[in-house]
């Protein structure tokens, strides 16, 4: 299926029923918003796997369960492999109208779960894997993950005389799954919900493995007010620090080009994890951003 074939989801077409409700997530949790929106698209016949992480911690609290569709907690490393088994079980039972979907955090995706995801892509499993990217291991105390951006303060990358936050680059999971030959991949942001809903709908119809990485701010770990979640997620796109794109049929597609970027300094310094950044640090972030965007504008379809 081509990523350029777009039939926008209408809010009126979404069911009134909630499939992820009553959870115990922190106020303003971007990850819970990403799960709620996606399940509105995939619907009641969703078969969900969630590994150890924020969503399993807040969604499976005996005797309550926040998923009203079928859902199970997977091993931390095995989200994609468990989804593969669920898809095989559905085929064996003759279930043709189900959506097999997993929701994993950035640590459970880019670090611990990468091998299982790569294997699922190799096998062309008909599954949808959604990474709610809050850029750290938030559930266990805000530690650095492979998707933590440079300069971010975490409990394992503190700021002091010898360390200035995270020093390594953020893994480019979008390009990693594309290099694996995935059927469909996309990046999204909870700050642009229409774009996200449309991509979930396209991903759910793919004959093969689909992957969506959705920017999902964590107010606790990012050091932002809980009511600012969608604003900060939208701002990241407008500043050019988060790209909205797709990969399908071997081609990269740019969904949104901000043109002139919004000020990155203001966006970064409103987050507690970046308050220590100097003007030189911010200039470095902007240079890296500009280099990335040059490549995107030169080589991606629009």
C-alpha positions in Angstrom: 0.0 0.0 0.0 1.3 3.4 -0.9 1.8 5.9 2.0 0.8 8.6 -0.4 -2.7 7.2 -0.7 -4.6 9.1 1.9 -8.2 8.9 3.1 -8.4 11.2 6.1 -10.1 9.8 9.2 -13.1 11.9 10.2 -13.7 12.4 13.9 -17.3 11.7 13.2 -16.4 8.2 11.9 -14.6 7.3 15.1 -16.6 5.2 17.7 -17.9 6.9 20.8 -16.8 3.9 22.8 -13.5 4.1 24.6 -11.0 1.2 24.4 -8.5 2.6 26.9 -10.1 4.5 29.7 -9.8 4.7 33.5 -6.0 4.2 33.5 -3.7 5.5 36.2 -1.3 7.5 34.0 0.2 10.8 35.1 -1.8 13.9 34.2 -0.9 14.9 30.7 0.6 11.6 29.7 1.4 11.6 26.0 1.7 7.9 25.8 -1.8 7.2 27.1 -3.1 9.7 24.6 -1.3 7.9 21.8 -2.8 4.6 22.9 -6.3 6.0 23.2 -6.3 7.6 19.8 -4.9 4.6 18.0 -7.5 2.2 19.5 -10.3 4.6 18.4 -9.1 3.7 14.8 -8.4 0.0 15.2 -11.6 -0.5 17.2 -13.1 -3.2 19.4 -11.6 -6.1 17.4 -8.1 -5.1 18.4 -5.7 -7.7 19.9 -3.2 -5.7 22.0 0.2 -6.5 23.4 1.9 -4.1 25.8 5.3 -4.8 27.3 6.6 -3.8 30.7 6.5 -0.1 30.8 4.3 2.9 31.4 1.2 1.6 29.7 1.2 -1.8 31.3 1.9 -0.2 34.7 -1.1 2.1 34.4 -3.4 -0.1 32.3 -3.3 -3.4 34.2 -4.1 -2.7 37.8 -5.9 -5.6 39.4 -8.9 -5.7 39.8 -9.3 -3.0 37.1 -8.2 -3.2 33.5 -8.2 -0.1 31.3 -8.4 -1.9 28.0 -11.9 -2.8 26.9 -10.5 -4.8 23.9 -8.4 -8.0 24.3 -5.0 -7.0 25.7 -2.1 -8.8 27.3 1.3 -7.8 28.9 4.2 -9.2 26.9 7.8 -9.6 28.0 9.9 -6.4 27.9 11.9 -7.6 24.9 9.2 -9.6 23.1 6.4 -7.2 22.0 6.9 -7.9 18.3 7.3 -11.7 18.8 4.2 -11.9 20.9 2.3 -9.9 18.3 3.6 -12.5 15.8 2.1 -15.3 17.8 -1.2 -13.5 18.3 -1.4 -12.9 14.5 -0.7 -16.6 13.9 -3.4 -17.6 16.4 -5.9 -15.3 14.8 -5.2 -16.9 11.4 -5.6 -20.4 12.8 -9.0 -19.4 14.3 -10.0 -17.9 11.0 -10.4 -14.4 12.4 -10.0 -12.0 9.5 -11.4 -8.8 11.0 -9.0 -8.3 13.9 -6.2 -5.8 14.2 -3.1 -7.0 16.0 -1.4 -4.0 17.5 1.4 -3.4 20.1 2.2 -0.3 22.1 5.8 -0.1 23.4 7.9 2.7 24.8 11.1 3.9 23.3 13.3 1.8 25.6 11.2 -1.3 24.9 11.5 -0.6 21.2 14.9 0.9 20.3 16.9 -0.9 22.9 15.3 -4.0 24.5 12.8 -4.9 21.8 14.8 -4.2 18.6 15.7 -7.7 17.8 12.1 -9.0 18.0 10.9 -6.1 15.9 13.5 -6.8 13.2 12.5 -10.4 13.1 8.9 -9.6 12.7 9.7 -7.3 9.7 11.8 -10.0 8.1 8.8 -12.4 8.4 6.4 -9.8 7.1 4.1 -10.4 10.0 0.8 -8.6 9.6 1.0 -6.5 12.7 1.0 -2.9 13.7 3.8 -1.8 16.1 3.4 1.6 17.7 6.2 3.1 19.7 5.1 5.9 22.0 8.3 7.8 22.2 8.7 9.8 25.4 12.5 9.7 25.0 13.4 7.9 28.1 12.7 5.0 30.5 10.0 7.0 32.3 8.3 4.2 34.1 11.4 3.3 36.2 12.6 6.8 37.0 13.5 8.7 33.9 16.7 6.9 32.7 18.3 7.4 29.3 17.2 5.3 26.4 18.5 4.9 22.9 15.9 7.5 21.9 16.9 10.2 24.4 18.0 13.3 22.5 21.5 14.8 23.0 21.7 17.2 26.0 18.7 15.8 27.8 19.0 15.5 31.6 18.0 12.1 32.9 18.8 10.3 36.2 21.5 8.4 34.3 22.8 11.4 32.4 22.8 14.1 35.0 24.1 17.7 34.6 27.2 18.7 36.4 30.8 19.6 36.1 31.7 16.5 34.1 28.5 15.7 32.3 26.0 17.9 30.4 23.1 15.5 30.0 22.9 12.8 27.3 25.9 12.8 25.1 25.0 10.2 22.4 22.8 10.7 19.4 19.1 9.7 19.3 18.7 6.4 17.3 16.9 6.9 14.0 14.4 4.2 14.4 12.4 5.4 11.4 15.5 4.7 9.1 16.3 1.5 10.9 13.0 -0.1 10.2 13.0 1.3 6.7 16.4 -0.4 6.2 14.9 -3.6 7.3 12.5 -3.5 4.4 9.3 -2.8 6.3 6.0 -2.5 4.4 5.0 0.8 6.0 6.6 3.1 8.6 5.6 6.6 9.8 6.5 9.2 12.4 3.7 11.1 14.1 3.1 13.4 17.1 0.3 13.7 19.6 0.5 17.4 18.8 -0.9 16.7 15.3 -3.7 14.2 16.1 -5.3 14.2 12.6 -2.0 13.2 11.0 -1.6 10.4 13.6 -5.1 9.1 13.2 -4.7 8.9 9.4 -1.4 7.1 9.7 -2.8 4.5 12.1 -5.6 3.8 9.6 -3.1 3.3 6.8 -0.8 1.2 8.9 -3.7 -1.0 10.1 -4.5 -1.9 6.4 -1.0 -2.8 5.4 -0.4 -6.4 4.2 2.8 -6.8 6.2 4.5 -5.2 9.2 3.7 -1.6 10.0 5.5 0.7 12.4 4.6 4.1 13.8 6.8 6.2 16.1 4.7 8.8 17.8 6.2 11.7 19.8 4.5 11.4 23.2 5.8 13.9 25.8 6.1 12.9 29.4 5.4 15.9 31.6 7.2 14.2 34.5 10.3 13.3 32.7 10.5 16.3 30.4 9.8 18.9 33.2 6.8 20.5 31.6 3.3 21.4 33.0 0.8 18.6 32.4 -1.5 20.8 30.4 1.3 21.5 27.9 1.6 18.0 26.4 0.0 18.6 23.0 1.5 22.1 22.7 5.1 20.9 23.3 4.5 18.0 20.9 3.2 20.3 18.2 6.0 22.8 18.8 8.7 20.1 18.3 7.4 19.6 14.8 7.2 23.3 14.1 10.8 23.8 15.3 11.9 21.1 13.0 13.1 18.9 15.8 10.6 16.2 15.0 9.8 15.2 11.4 6.4 14.0 10.2 7.1 11.4 7.5 6.2 8.1 6.0 8.0 5.2 4.3 6.2 3.0 1.8 6.9 1.2 -1.4 10.6 1.9 -0.9 10.1 5.7 -0.8 10.4 8.4 1.9 7.5 10.9 2.1 7.6 14.2 3.9 4.2 15.0 5.3 4.9 18.5 6.7 7.6 21.0 6.0 7.5 23.9 8.5 9.4 26.1 6.1 10.8 28.7 8.5 11.3 26.9 11.8 9.9 28.2 15.1 12.6 29.2 17.6 14.3 26.1 19.0 15.7 27.9 22.0 12.4 28.8 23.5 11.0 25.3 22.8 14.0 23.6 24.5 14.3 25.9 27.5 10.6 25.5 28.5 11.5 21.9 29.3 13.2 21.2 32.6 15.4 18.5 31.0 17.0 21.2 28.8 17.2 24.2 31.1 20.9 23.9 31.4 21.6 24.2 27.7 23.9 27.2 26.8 23.5 29.3 23.7 26.3 27.3 22.1 24.4 24.0 22.9 21.2 25.3 21.3 23.2 26.5 18.2 24.6 22.9 17.9 21.1 21.5 18.1 20.0 23.9 15.3 23.0 23.0 13.1 22.2 19.3 13.5 18.6 20.0 12.7 19.5 22.0 9.6 21.8 19.3 8.3 19.1 16.7 8.7 16.5 18.8 6.9 18.8 19.4 4.0 19.0 15.7 3.4 15.2 15.3 3.8 14.4 18.2 1.4 16.9 16.9 -1.1 15.8 13.2 -1.1 12.3 12.8 0.2 9.1 13.1 -1.8 6.6 15.8 -0.8 
